[in-house]
């Protein structure tokens, strides 16, 4: 039972950190353009770089 005294606060702390990270991502507009992100990941912009 004393293990629960450790595990419950640790799980609450990790859950709180996850919530803070999610709210930070919302504040910094990380989820604004998911449609554009899906198109950009397929674009081969590395082929357009000039060759040295």
Secondary structure by P-SEA (a helix, b strand, c coil): ccccccaaaaaaaaaaaaaaaaaaaaaacccccaaaaaaaaacccccccccc
